[in-house]
Amino acid sequence: MPEQPAPLLLFDVGGTDVKAALTVGPEHALGPVLRVPVRAHGDVGGSDLVEQLEGIASQLLGAAVPAAAAVLSPGIVDERARRTVFAANLGLHDADLPDQLSARLGVPVGFGHDVGAAAQAEMLEGVGPAGSACTLVIVIGTGIASTAFVRGVRLSVPGAGELGHVPVPGGLVCSCGAIGCLETIASAAAIARAYTRESGVVVGGSAEVLARAQAGDAVAKSVWGRAVDALTYALHWCIGLLGVDRVVIGGGLSGAGEALLAPLRTALAARLSFMSVPDLVIASLGGDAGLRVEPALLHLDVRGGERGARRPGGDRSELCVGAGREGLARGLGAAPEI
């Protein structure tokens, strides 16, 4: 019986929790996903967060040693420089998360943007581009971020896709320091906060607000309607600037399904004049999509024990995973980033 390859250790850091998993088998299929709430971190450089990731790694690995690891970060991410430039929800500034984690774990660590990775996986294994000229993937959860694909090629520029931090009418004070950001009205977290603030009733999340709105609660209907209006406003700009003809919505708010998409279609149709309403669909891979990204897209290579991610102070190889999933062979993920 052939020896099983060492696993990859994957982390997807979000504004609310850390998702972590090991891959299994020669094709590095994703194993069970562990979710751990992100601890309050006071260090802008990320050392507190990396310490938490090291603890999660010990919990997952036991005595095993991974071939390599990867960490996905929210916020403004410079994937080439391997740094989280700014992440408002985590308080990170210029944090070199992968190199710190590599020093602690003793293995190479790949790096990527959380929404960018989830979007890549969705394009490869989920709903796909479906012939779209410009697909915008939006993840709406604690915050809001997006990634655009122009004819199947990801638009990858540090700072691009910060849709949650564009100003919209009625926007509130944001944790990023600005006033009016989209995610202060339309994120799943903001919807729950707004309902509690205006009704005095504490709710468990945006899904409960939606259920109350569907049951006729006037406050819930108002909060939900304002979120849809704000998303419509932001999407109008995206459609006008990029010619977006397909919008894929993921993240916690995507669980609303047609209760979110139907009013968005109606509002966009009323707002757009000569521009066409894009195809609106719900992402299919769920909350673990980022962990399903092709290892090669995070610059990880485990063929024959090779380790392609950069160690601190070392060079980075950008080789592909020889026995990985089929997505790269189909060409989409392997295409150069714009």
Buried (B, 14 or more C-beta within 10 A) or exposed (E): EEEEBBBBBBBBBBBBBBBBBBBBEBEBEBBEBBBBEBEEBEBBBBBBBBBBBBEBBEEBBEEEEBBBBBBBBBBBBBBEEBBBBBBBBBBBBEBBBBBBBBBBBEBBBBBBBBBBBBBBBBBBBBBBBEEBBBBBBBBBBBBBBBBBBBEBBBBBEBEBBBBBBBBBEEBBEBBBEBEBBBBBBBBBBBBBBBBBEEBEEEBEBBBBBBBBBEEEBEBBBBBBEBBBBBBBBBBBEBBEEBEBBBBBBBBBBBBBEEBBBEBBBEBBEEBBEEBEBBBBBBBBBBBBBBBBBBBBBBBBBBBEEBBBBBBEEEEBBEEBBEEBBEBBEEEBBEEEEE
